[in-house]
Amino acid sequence: MEEIGSLIGKILLVGITLMDDEEQLIGQVQVYGPIIHVDGSGIVIKRNGSGTEFYLPPDFSNILPADEGEYRLRSTGDVVVDPDYLSSWTVRGAKLGSLEEYSNNGFPGFEPE
């Protein structure tokens, strides 16, 4: 993978699956946009469409180069063409009300200082 600073401006497509304590699906979140901040405290993308910030943990091993092509978001039908990177997460033990928080902001507690 490239140096983390070189990720700025690259398009990241993120998928988050939320599971409850019984491994039942609560919901899924899919967002994409350019990376606008990256350091040891987390990764921030500027979500396409709304322009809001979306936060991810600083797990750089979970950011993988994307294959060229079209990626359709199940939730919105948006098509992302040739994103630079993909990142997929599964949150186990999530609470029923947490889907909205993850959808709006990403992972809680990873906003950069």
Backbone as CSV, one residue per row, in Angstrom:
resi,resn,N_x,N_y,N_z,CA_x,CA_y,CA_z,C_x,C_y,C_z
1,MET,0.850,-1.178,0.000,0.000,0.000,0.000,0.895,1.241,0.000
2,GLU,0.360,2.301,-0.538,1.069,3.564,-0.592,1.278,4.111,0.820
3,GLU,2.118,5.125,0.947,2.245,5.822,2.220,0.895,6.405,2.584
4,ILE,0.581,6.459,3.873,-0.763,6.892,4.246,-1.062,8.319,3.812
5,GLY,-0.074,9.196,3.807,-0.311,10.572,3.382,-0.715,10.681,1.932
6,SER,-0.297,9.714,1.119,-0.641,9.757,-0.300,-2.075,9.310,-0.560
7,LEU,-2.792,8.907,0.482,-4.200,8.519,0.333,-5.115,9.731,0.197
8,ILE,-4.634,10.911,0.589,-5.456,12.120,0.512,-5.905,12.335,-0.939
9,GLY,-7.211,12.552,-1.098,-7.771,12.794,-2.420,-8.193,11.541,-3.168
10,LYS,-7.789,10.382,-2.695,-8.175,9.120,-3.347,-9.619,8.782,-2.982
11,ILE,-10.332,8.152,-3.897,-11.733,7.778,-3.665,-11.782,6.427,-2.953
12,LEU,-12.469,6.425,-1.801,-12.615,5.225,-0.987,-14.091,4.832,-0.945
13,LEU,-14.368,3.582,-1.269,-15.710,3.015,-1.175,-15.741,2.139,0.069
14,VAL,-16.686,2.447,0.987,-16.742,1.795,2.291,-18.049,1.024,2.434
15,GLY,-17.962,-0.198,2.948,-19.132,-0.989,3.304,-19.038,-1.402,4.757
16,ILE,-20.100,-1.174,5.519,-20.142,-1.565,6.925,-21.381,-2.436,7.134
17,THR,-21.184,-3.622,7.692,-22.277,-4.519,8.035,-22.403,-4.544,9.552
18,LEU,-23.606,-4.291,10.054,-23.860,-4.280,11.494,-24.618,-5.537,11.889
19,MET,-24.073,-6.274,12.861,-24.681,-7.502,13.365,-24.948,-7.334,14.864
20,ASP,-26.054,-7.906,15.345,-26.331,-7.824,16.780,-25.611,-8.949,17.529
21,ASP,-25.906,-9.081,18.816,-25.227,-10.097,19.646,-25.518,-11.524,19.195
22,GLU,-26.645,-11.717,18.508,-27.013,-13.046,18.023,-26.596,-13.264,16.568
23,GLU,-25.738,-12.377,16.055,-25.253,-12.455,14.669,-26.369,-12.250,13.646
24,GLN,-27.429,-11.544,14.050,-28.503,-11.193,13.127,-28.176,-9.840,12.491
25,LEU,-28.454,-9.718,11.211,-28.169,-8.487,10.484,-29.053,-7.348,10.974
26,ILE,-28.417,-6.254,11.382,-29.148,-5.031,11.732,-29.293,-4.166,10.484
27,GLY,-28.229,-4.072,9.705,-28.273,-3.275,8.492,-26.894,-3.116,7.888
28,GLN,-26.859,-2.463,6.747,-25.602,-2.220,6.040,-25.522,-0.762,5.631
29,VAL,-24.306,-0.261,5.625,-24.028,1.118,5.236,-23.014,1.067,4.102
30,GLN,-23.263,1.843,3.056,-22.311,1.972,1.959,-22.150,3.449,1.645
31,VAL,-20.925,3.921,1.675,-20.633,5.314,1.353,-19.343,5.366,0.540
32,TYR,-19.141,6.502,-0.121,-17.895,6.689,-0.850,-17.585,8.174,-0.934
33,GLY,-16.333,8.451,-1.178,-15.896,9.824,-1.349,-14.394,9.913,-1.232
34,PRO,-13.865,11.114,-1.456,-12.413,11.304,-1.354,-11.960,11.313,0.108
35,ILE,-10.798,10.770,0.328,-10.177,10.812,1.650,-9.661,12.233,1.864
36,ILE,-10.090,12.861,2.973,-9.666,14.243,3.234,-8.746,14.361,4.438
37,HIS,-8.663,13.306,5.249,-7.776,13.334,6.417,-7.387,11.897,6.739
38,VAL,-6.135,11.697,7.071,-5.678,10.369,7.461,-4.479,10.521,8.388
39,ASP,-4.568,9.859,9.540,-3.440,9.795,10.471,-3.713,8.664,11.456
40,GLY,-2.931,8.591,12.505,-3.072,7.513,13.474,-4.355,7.543,14.265
41,SER,-5.109,8.635,14.211,-6.379,8.703,14.947,-7.566,8.266,14.091
42,GLY,-7.403,8.197,12.788,-8.496,7.744,11.945,-8.406,8.242,10.521
43,ILE,-9.400,7.860,9.754,-9.509,8.201,8.340,-10.830,8.944,8.162
44,VAL,-10.806,10.024,7.400,-12.032,10.788,7.157,-12.230,10.896,5.651
45,ILE,-13.445,10.555,5.215,-13.791,10.810,3.819,-14.876,11.875,3.787
46,LYS,-14.904,12.620,2.692,-15.973,13.596,2.459,-16.998,12.881,1.593
47,ARG,-18.114,12.565,2.197,-19.125,11.737,1.549,-19.674,12.425,0.300
48,ASN,-19.642,11.707,-0.828,-20.213,12.247,-2.067,-21.702,12.471,-1.879
49,GLY,-22.183,13.518,-2.452,-23.598,13.859,-2.321,-23.806,14.891,-1.237
50,SER,-23.685,14.480,0.027,-23.965,15.398,1.137,-22.766,16.253,1.506
51,GLY,-21.561,15.764,1.230,-20.366,16.510,1.613,-20.037,16.413,3.084
52,THR,-20.781,15.584,3.838,-20.503,15.431,5.264,-19.283,14.544,5.471
53,GLU,-18.693,14.661,6.635,-17.527,13.843,6.956,-17.970,12.491,7.494
54,PHE,-17.217,11.451,7.133,-17.510,10.078,7.519,-16.216,9.496,8.091
55,TYR,-16.293,8.938,9.303,-15.101,8.546,10.060,-14.881,7.037,10.078
56,LEU,-13.621,6.647,9.922,-13.219,5.241,9.967,-12.045,5.079,10.925
57,PRO,-11.916,3.899,11.529,-10.753,3.637,12.380,-9.462,3.644,11.555
58,PRO,-8.329,3.836,12.215,-7.043,3.877,11.504,-6.478,2.483,11.227
59,ASP,-7.286,1.620,10.645,-6.848,0.272,10.289,-6.521,0.265,8.800
60,PHE,-5.279,0.575,8.487,-4.875,0.727,7.099,-4.764,-0.611,6.365
61,SER,-4.716,-1.716,7.126,-4.700,-3.028,6.482,-6.073,-3.352,5.895
62,ASN,-7.087,-2.580,6.275,-8.449,-2.798,5.788,-8.788,-1.879,4.606
63,ILE,-7.793,-1.245,4.036,-7.985,-0.423,2.840,-7.219,-1.103,1.713
64,LEU,-7.993,-1.627,0.769,-7.401,-2.425,-0.296,-7.628,-1.768,-1.651
65,PRO,-6.678,-1.899,-2.568,-6.870,-1.336,-3.907,-8.117,-1.936,-4.561
66,ALA,-8.888,-1.097,-5.219,-10.111,-1.540,-5.896,-9.791,-1.962,-7.324
67,ASP,-10.473,-2.991,-7.789,-10.390,-3.354,-9.198,-11.134,-2.300,-10.009
68,GLU,-10.686,-2.060,-11.228,-11.389,-1.122,-12.098,-12.789,-1.653,-12.372
69,GLY,-13.730,-0.737,-12.537,-15.088,-1.153,-12.859,-16.117,-0.309,-12.146
70,GLU,-17.365,-0.753,-12.266,-18.488,-0.045,-11.661,-18.955,-0.797,-10.423
71,TYR,-19.190,-0.060,-9.364,-19.677,-0.610,-8.105,-21.012,0.071,-7.789
72,ARG,-22.067,-0.727,-7.687,-23.397,-0.173,-7.406,-23.690,-0.303,-5.919
73,LEU,-24.057,0.825,-5.295,-24.434,0.813,-3.896,-25.859,0.313,-3.768
74,ARG,-26.051,-0.766,-3.001,-27.374,-1.355,-2.845,-28.357,-0.381,-2.205
75,SER,-27.877,0.426,-1.280,-28.783,1.297,-0.528,-29.326,2.458,-1.363
76,THR,-28.524,2.989,-2.269,-28.935,4.183,-3.014,-29.051,3.969,-4.511
77,GLY,-28.434,2.913,-5.015,-28.406,2.702,-6.455,-27.310,3.494,-7.145
78,ASP,-26.585,4.340,-6.382,-25.473,5.090,-6.969,-24.461,4.120,-7.564
79,VAL,-23.819,4.543,-8.635,-22.756,3.754,-9.251,-21.456,4.510,-9.072
80,VAL,-20.489,3.834,-8.482,-19.161,4.410,-8.290,-18.258,3.778,-9.340
81,VAL,-17.665,4.620,-10.181,-16.823,4.133,-11.269,-15.353,4.268,-10.866
82,ASP,-14.655,3.162,-10.923,-13.207,3.109,-10.679,-12.761,3.801,-9.393
83,PRO,-13.320,3.417,-8.221,-12.774,3.975,-6.983,-11.330,3.510,-6.825
84,ASP,-10.572,4.243,-6.036,-9.165,3.870,-5.831,-9.025,2.718,-4.835
85,TYR,-9.846,2.762,-3.775,-9.722,1.782,-2.691,-11.093,1.324,-2.210
86,LEU,-11.100,0.128,-1.603,-12.283,-0.430,-0.960,-11.951,-0.702,0.501
87,SER,-12.973,-0.581,1.352,-12.810,-0.904,2.757,-14.105,-1.527,3.249
88,SER,-14.022,-2.738,3.787,-15.204,-3.469,4.225,-15.059,-3.816,5.704
89,TRP,-16.139,-3.583,6.461,-16.118,-3.769,7.910,-17.344,-4.561,8.344
90,THR,-17.194,-5.358,9.402,-18.316,-6.001,10.068,-18.247,-5.633,11.536
91,VAL,-19.331,-5.050,12.045,-19.418,-4.673,13.453,-20.322,-5.688,14.133
92,ARG,-19.753,-6.455,15.046,-20.531,-7.449,15.785,-20.908,-6.880,17.147
93,GLY,-22.086,-7.257,17.627,-22.546,-6.753,18.923,-23.109,-5.348,18.838
94,ALA,-23.484,-4.919,17.637,-24.048,-3.577,17.456,-25.451,-3.540,18.059
95,LYS,-25.858,-2.369,18.484,-27.195,-2.170,19.051,-28.182,-1.834,17.934
96,LEU,-29.448,-2.147,18.156,-30.470,-1.920,17.134,-30.518,-0.474,16.666
97,GLY,-30.339,0.488,17.545,-30.413,1.890,17.166,-29.148,2.452,16.557
98,SER,-28.122,1.626,16.380,-26.825,2.151,15.934,-26.717,2.340,14.424
99,LEU,-27.651,1.803,13.650,-27.559,1.925,12.194,-27.557,3.381,11.750
100,GLU,-28.402,4.195,12.346,-28.469,5.608,11.962,-27.149,6.311,12.248
101,GLU,-26.556,6.047,13.420,-25.282,6.683,13.760,-24.185,6.297,12.773
102,TYR,-24.075,5.015,12.466,-23.062,4.573,11.504,-23.349,5.142,10.117
103,SER,-24.628,5.217,9.734,-24.985,5.758,8.428,-24.631,7.234,8.306
104,ASN,-24.852,7.978,9.377,-24.618,9.429,9.333,-23.158,9.808,9.475
105,ASN,-22.428,9.138,10.369,-21.085,9.603,10.746,-19.969,8.586,10.580
106,GLY,-20.292,7.327,10.369,-19.257,6.308,10.365,-19.035,5.792,11.772
107,PHE,-17.820,5.398,12.073,-17.495,4.806,13.367,-17.395,5.887,14.439
108,PRO,-18.118,5.712,15.544,-18.020,6.691,16.628,-16.648,6.637,17.283
109,GLY,-16.172,7.803,17.691,-14.916,7.875,18.426,-13.663,7.969,17.585
110,PHE,-13.784,8.112,16.281,-12.600,8.205,15.432,-12.471,9.530,14.706
111,GLU,-13.124,10.569,15.247,-12.972,11.883,14.666,-11.561,12.390,14.976
112,PRO,-10.874,12.960,14.002,-9.514,13.448,14.261,-9.534,14.612,15.232
113,GLU,-8.441,14.740,15.954,-8.354,15.817,16.959,-7.972,17.125,16.318
